[in-house]
């Protein structure tokens, strides 16, 4: 009997290393008692969406084994999305820490760190690219426009190299596949 209990305990301890959690924090208690949804990135149905209630500016999801290594969107009802940014997360063993606010972020597991790195790089690129495009549109001198276009091309190539390296380094996991699918239109 003792051996059986010991085996069960060892088995449970081994399984706990594969558990997956999402721990979320919001900016303040104004969102308490609101619902947070964990929505599959693809194929969402009423049966596949999980939800939990925000309490004391926090929420938590315990991920079932069948939902491991998948991409999800963390979101709230549409009205709250005016101040809270949806965020993509990968469910993998460990705890994903989500800072859910106007510029949401996720950390805590390797794939979520990579996804966050891509998100931040894309935000910098988008902002810089937009700024240079505005300058280009407003410029009347053709020589200066050519210089601005050269800078735009350089920014674009740097972003392309950064994105391609992330895709290559993650080609066999959900992050690389996601980035590749989202970036297809850019190639």
C-alpha positions as CSV (number, residue, x, y, z in Angstrom):
1,X,0.0,0.0,0.0
2,X,2.8,2.4,0.9
3,X,4.5,1.7,-2.4
4,X,1.2,2.4,-4.3
5,X,0.8,5.7,-2.5
6,X,4.4,6.6,-3.2
7,X,4.0,5.8,-6.9
8,X,0.8,7.9,-7.0
9,X,2.6,10.8,-5.3
10,X,5.5,10.6,-7.7
11,X,3.1,10.4,-10.6
12,X,1.3,13.5,-9.4
13,X,4.5,15.4,-8.9
14,X,5.7,14.5,-12.3
15,X,2.5,15.7,-13.9
16,X,2.5,19.0,-12.1
17,X,5.7,19.9,-14.0
18,X,3.5,20.0,-17.2
19,X,0.8,22.1,-15.7
20,X,0.0,25.4,-17.4
21,X,-1.5,28.5,-15.8
22,X,-2.2,32.0,-17.0
23,X,-2.0,34.7,-14.2
24,X,-3.4,38.1,-15.2
25,X,-3.2,41.5,-13.5
26,X,-5.1,44.6,-14.5
27,X,-4.3,48.2,-13.8
28,X,-6.9,48.7,-11.0
29,X,-10.0,47.3,-9.3
30,X,-12.4,49.1,-11.7
31,X,-12.5,45.9,-13.7
32,X,-13.4,43.7,-10.7
33,X,-16.3,41.3,-11.3
34,X,-15.9,41.6,-15.1
35,X,-15.3,38.5,-17.1
36,X,-12.1,37.7,-19.0
37,X,-12.3,35.2,-21.9
38,X,-9.7,32.8,-23.1
39,X,-10.6,32.4,-26.8
40,X,-8.8,29.9,-29.2
41,X,-7.1,31.8,-31.9
42,X,-8.6,29.5,-34.5
43,X,-11.9,27.6,-34.3
44,X,-13.5,29.3,-31.4
45,X,-16.9,28.1,-30.4
46,X,-19.0,28.4,-27.3
47,X,-17.6,25.1,-26.1
48,X,-14.0,26.0,-26.6
49,X,-14.0,29.5,-24.9
50,X,-13.1,29.6,-21.2
51,X,-13.8,32.4,-18.9
52,X,-13.1,33.6,-15.4
53,X,-14.1,36.6,-13.2
54,X,-11.6,39.4,-12.3
55,X,-11.1,39.7,-8.5
56,X,-9.0,42.3,-6.8
57,X,-7.4,43.2,-10.2
58,X,-6.4,39.6,-10.9
59,X,-7.6,36.6,-12.9
60,X,-6.3,33.1,-13.4
61,X,-6.8,30.2,-15.9
62,X,-5.6,26.7,-15.3
63,X,-5.1,25.2,-18.7
64,X,-6.4,21.7,-19.4
65,X,-3.9,19.2,-20.9
66,X,-5.8,19.1,-24.2
67,X,-5.4,22.9,-24.6
68,X,-1.6,22.8,-24.2
69,X,0.6,24.3,-26.9
70,X,-2.2,26.3,-28.5
71,X,-2.6,30.0,-29.2
72,X,-5.3,31.9,-27.4
73,X,-6.6,35.5,-27.2
74,X,-7.2,37.0,-23.8
75,X,-10.0,39.5,-24.1
76,X,-12.9,41.1,-22.4
77,X,-16.3,42.3,-23.6
78,X,-16.1,44.9,-26.4
79,X,-16.9,48.0,-24.4
80,X,-13.9,47.3,-22.1
81,X,-11.6,46.8,-25.1
82,X,-11.5,50.6,-25.5
83,X,-9.0,50.6,-22.6
84,X,-7.7,47.0,-22.5
85,X,-5.7,45.5,-25.3
86,X,-6.4,41.9,-26.3
87,X,-3.3,39.8,-26.1
88,X,-2.2,36.5,-27.7
89,X,-0.7,33.8,-25.4
90,X,0.7,30.4,-26.0
91,X,-0.4,27.7,-23.5
92,X,2.8,25.8,-22.6
93,X,4.0,24.2,-19.3
94,X,4.6,26.8,-16.7
95,X,2.9,30.1,-15.8
96,X,2.2,32.8,-18.2
97,X,2.1,36.2,-16.6
98,X,-0.2,38.7,-18.3
99,X,-0.2,42.4,-17.7
100,X,-3.6,43.2,-19.1
101,X,-3.9,47.0,-19.8
102,X,-3.8,49.5,-22.6
103,X,-0.6,47.9,-23.9
104,X,-0.9,44.3,-22.7
105,X,2.1,42.1,-22.4
106,X,2.9,38.5,-21.5
107,X,5.9,36.8,-20.0
108,X,6.9,33.8,-17.9
109,X,7.4,31.0,-20.5
110,X,9.8,30.8,-23.4
111,X,7.3,30.9,-26.2
112,X,5.4,33.8,-24.7
113,X,8.6,35.7,-24.3
114,X,9.3,35.2,-28.0
115,X,5.8,36.3,-28.9
116,X,6.2,39.4,-26.7
117,X,9.5,40.2,-28.3
118,X,7.9,40.0,-31.8
119,X,5.0,42.2,-30.6
120,X,7.3,44.9,-29.3
121,X,9.5,44.8,-32.4
122,X,6.4,45.1,-34.6
123,X,5.1,48.0,-32.6
124,X,8.4,49.9,-32.9
125,X,8.5,49.1,-36.6
126,X,4.9,50.2,-37.2
127,X,5.3,53.4,-35.3
128,X,8.6,54.3,-37.1
129,X,7.3,53.3,-40.5
130,X,4.2,55.4,-40.0
131,X,6.2,58.4,-39.0
132,X,8.5,58.2,-42.0
133,X,5.5,57.7,-44.4
134,X,4.0,60.9,-43.0
135,X,7.2,62.8,-43.6
136,X,7.4,61.4,-47.1
137,X,3.8,62.4,-47.9
138,X,4.4,66.0,-46.5
139,X,7.8,66.5,-48.2
140,X,7.8,68.5,-51.4
141,X,11.5,68.4,-52.3
142,X,12.2,65.3,-54.5
143,X,15.8,64.9,-53.2
144,X,14.6,64.8,-49.6
145,X,11.8,62.5,-50.5
146,X,14.3,60.1,-52.0
147,X,16.3,60.2,-48.7
148,X,13.2,59.5,-46.7
149,X,12.3,56.6,-49.0
150,X,15.8,55.2,-48.6
151,X,15.3,55.3,-44.8
152,X,11.9,53.6,-45.1
153,X,13.4,50.9,-47.2
154,X,16.2,50.4,-44.6
155,X,13.7,50.2,-41.7
156,X,11.6,47.7,-43.7
157,X,14.6,45.5,-44.4
158,X,15.7,45.5,-40.8
159,X,12.2,44.5,-39.7
160,X,12.0,41.8,-42.3
161,X,15.3,40.4,-41.1
162,X,14.2,40.5,-37.5
163,X,10.9,38.8,-38.3
164,X,12.5,36.2,-40.6
165,X,15.0,35.3,-37.9
166,X,12.2,34.8,-35.3
167,X,10.3,32.7,-37.7
168,X,13.3,30.5,-38.5
169,X,14.3,30.1,-34.9
170,X,10.7,29.0,-34.1
171,X,9.6,27.2,-37.3
172,X,8.7,24.1,-35.3
173,X,6.5,25.7,-32.7
174,X,3.2,27.6,-32.6
175,X,4.9,31.0,-32.3
176,X,6.9,30.7,-35.5
177,X,3.8,29.3,-37.3
178,X,1.7,32.2,-36.0
179,X,4.2,34.9,-37.0
180,X,4.6,33.3,-40.4
181,X,0.8,33.3,-41.0
182,X,0.4,36.9,-39.8
183,X,3.3,38.2,-41.8
184,X,2.4,36.4,-45.1
185,X,0.8,39.5,-46.5
186,X,4.1,41.4,-46.0
187,X,6.2,39.2,-48.3
